[in-house]
Amino acid sequence: MFPGQGSQSIGMMSDLLAQSELAVKTFTEASEAIGEDLQDIALNGPEDKINQTEITQPIVLTASVAMWRTWIENSDIRPDYVCGHSLGEYTALIASGVLDFEETVKLVNLRGKLMQGAVPLGEGGMVALLGLDDDKAKEACKEAAQGQVVAPANFNSPGQIVISGATDALDRAMAIAKEKGARRTAKLPVSVPCHCDLLQPAGEELANAMSKLTFKEPGIPIVQNVNAQVATNLE
């Protein structure tokens, strides 16, 4: 299972990059594809750069592909299925052979630009609610909205829900969630409110870009994060 945004940090991949020429090669390919030194940003930051979604997305994707390639090169074990959390589904598509790595790096860089363009920096984000059931999380969002967008985005596990929306509405939702019994609330290190209505215009533009990609048959079955079912029609 490949990770999504929020898993990035300065210094990430330092051990593997110091040991694996293949990992360095993977970062070089991605950097040349989008014109950003992703290895330098991953190792040295700065924090505001690595957390900009148009950089975060290709960095997380590239780090995941680097680890995948290194594992495949050094192990005879192969997975029966692959999947990804949010952005990580693009990595799963690469690992399965459905999408080309270089094309996908460009795509997620564009995805980040479209997402950030839909919501100005600082005006949206995501928050993790811990220790709250699904219904109370939905209630907290409904009460916090007050005409703004805020809604559950990811039901990660029982008692761990991520909500997404406008910054002010998120602040209200955090306070209400604590009143309803949340053990902890935490803002995620992302610059956009993923998986909510604020990003609908970005989704429409991204769909147009994706329509130009070539999708191959998967070499490994892919479990989709939208419904936890094996994909049968990837286009």
N, C-alpha and C positions, 0 to 999 in steps of 0.2 A: 504494500500500500504506500503510495507516494504522497508526500505532504503538500499542503497549500501555503498561502501567505500567512505570515505570523511565525513561521518557523525559522526565519532569517535572523542572523545576529553577526555582528562584526567579529571576524576571526573564524567564521564558519569554514569548514573544509581545509583548515590549515594543515592538519596532520596528513590527510590524503593527498593534498597538493604537493606536500614535501616528499611524498613517497611514490607517487604514481604519475608517470609521463602521460598516461592515457587521460587522467583527470585534467592535467594541464592542457592537453590537446583539446579536450572537450570545451574547456573555458575559452581557449583561443578561438575555436570555431564560432562559439556564440558571440564573443566580443566583436569579431570581424563582421558577423552578420548584422549587428545593430549599431556598430560604431561606438561602443562603450567598453571600457576596460573592466569587465565584470569581475575578473579575478582580483584586481586591485581593490575594487569596492567591497567585495566579499571579505577580503582580509583586513582592510584598513578603514573602511567607511568612506566618509563620515556617516553618522547615524541618520541624519536627515536625508541623505542620498540613498542609502540602502533601503530605507522605508518608503521611498517614493514608489508607488505601485508600478510605474512603467519600468523601474529598475528591479524592484522586488520580484516581480513575476519572472523575468528571464533569469535572474540569479537563482531563485529556488528551483526552477525547471532545470537549469544547467547543472546545479549541484546534484540534483536527483539523478539526472542522466549520467553524470560522471560516476556516481556510486554504482548505478546499475551496470554500466559498461565494465567497471573494475570488477564487480562481482561475477559477471558473466565470463570475463576473461580468466578468472582465477578459481572458478568452481564449476563442477559438473551438475550441480543441483539446478533445476529449472522449476519455476512456479507453475501450478495448475491454472491459476487465475492471476490477473493484475487488476488493481483499482487505484483510484486516487481521490484525495479529499479536495474538492473544489478545483483549484488550479492543478492539483496533482493528477487530475484525470487526463490532462494533456500529456503528462509524462507517461502515464499508463498507455496512451495511444502510441507514443513513440516506442516504448518497450515492447509493445505487441507487434510493432512493424506497420501500424496503420498510417502513421504520419511521419514525415521526414523531419529530422531534428532541426536543421537550419531553418526550414520554412516555419516550424512551430515556434522557434525562438523569436522570429520576426513577428509572428502572429500574437504571441503573448505580450510582446513589447507594445504592439499596436493596441491590444486589449487594455493594457494599463493606461495608455494615453487617452483612449476613448473613455475609460472609466473616470479618470481624473478630470477630463474635460467636462464630464456630465455633472460633477459635483466639485466645486472649488475647494482647494486645500483648506482644511480646518473646519469645513462645514458639514462633514459627515464622517462616520466611523463605525466601529463594531465593538461590542462589549460581551464578555463571557459572564454568564450567570451560573453560579455553582450552588448546588444544594436546593434547587427550586424545581418543582415539577412542571410539566409542559403547560398545563392549564393556567397555573399562576403566572408563568412567564408571559403567556398570551394576554392575560388580564393586565399585567404590569405595562405591557406595550400599549394596549388599548387606552389605559388611563393616562399614560404619559404623552400620547400623541398630540393632543390639543391642536389639531389641524396640521401637524407635521407628520412626516413618515418615520415610523419606527415599528419593526416587526421581527419575529423570530426568523433567523436565517439558516441556522444549522442546529439540528437536534443530534448532537454528537453522541450522547449516551444518556441513560437515565440520570438526571441531576446535573447535566452539563449542556447548557443551551447557549448559543451565540445569537445575539440580536444585532440588528443593523438599522441605520437610519441617520436622521439629522442629529448633529451634535447636541443641541439643546434638549431634544427629545430623549436622547440616550442618557443624558445627565439625570433627567426626571425619572426615567425608567430604572436607573440604578438605585435611586433613593426609594422608589416604590417597591422594587424587588427586595430590598433589605427589610422593608416594613412587612413584606409578605413571607419573610423567613429565609431569604437567600443567605447561605453561609458566607459567600464572598462574591464580589463583582470586580471585574478587571477589564480595563480598556485594552484592546489588542493593538499591536504595533503595525497598523495598516492605515493608509491615508485615504481610503474610500470605503463607502458603505456597501459591501458586496451583498449580492442576493436579496436586493430589495427594489421597490418600484422606482427609486431615484435613478437607477441605472438602466431603465428600460430604453432610453434613446441610444445608449452605448451598445446595448444588446442588438439592436436593429442594425447598426452599422457593422458590428462584428460579424453578424450572420452573413452580410454581404461579402465580407472578406473571406470567410470560411467557405463560401460557395465556390471559390476559385481554387481551393486546395484539392489535391488528389488523395482520396481515401483508399487504402489497400485493404485486403482481407486480413483480419487479425491472425497472427501466428500463435497468440495466447488469448484465451477468452477474457473479455473485459467486463467487470462488474461495474455497472453505472451507479454513481452516487445519488442520482435523482430518484431511483426506485429500488436500489440494491438487487437488481436483476441483471443477468448476463445480456449484454447488448446483442441484438439480432439484426439490426439495421443501423449501421454507424453513420450513414448519410442522413 
